[in-house]
Amino acid sequence: MIRYLTKEDIPQYQRLITKVWQETYPGIVNQEFLDNLSKTESERIELNNMIYDDNVKDTLVLEIDNELVGFIRYGGVDYNNYLNTGEIFALYLMSKYKGQGYGKKLVQSAVKELINLGYSNMIIGCISKNPSNEFYKYIGGIKVGERPFNKTGDDLYENIYYFECIKGLI
């Protein structure tokens, strides 16, 4: 089931973030950053609980057997060179659910939301060494550039994929 993130989901949501990073990024980002995700989980839960707003609908979660196994965050792009463009800020899926169509279903659900927000195009950023780059190409993304990714303390870049006329994705 794909649905909006609720405040009650926040502990599972933060555990999912930790798990997916630790599954996906060993050898790509520094191990200290990955280890700290577990250590900071309770702080992130507390912060998310404080800033959670029922009126903000920018995250969809994938729930299977009462467990959050994936999510997607989306919204408007804040870059001047992309007009009428939304962005998928994050797409996380536990490894055991990859390759089964769930990632595509999450993207399709987010695209519907972006269209409802008035966007007709979309970008997605993906750390250049992440194997998920192949998924974004597979669903029709065209690499249009790179941007620095500064969240981990590593010298990393994101590939930027552009999707024109996102209606074709749903």
Secondary structure, 3 states (H helix, E strand, C coil): CEEECCHHHHHHHHHHHHHHHHHHCECCECHHHHHHHHHCHHHHHHHHHHHCCCCCCCEEEEEECCEEEEEEEEEECCCCCCCCEEEEEEEEECHHHCCCCHHHHHHHHHHHHHHHCCCCEEEEEEECCCCCHHHHHHCCCEEEEEEEECCCCCCEEEEEEEECCHHHHC
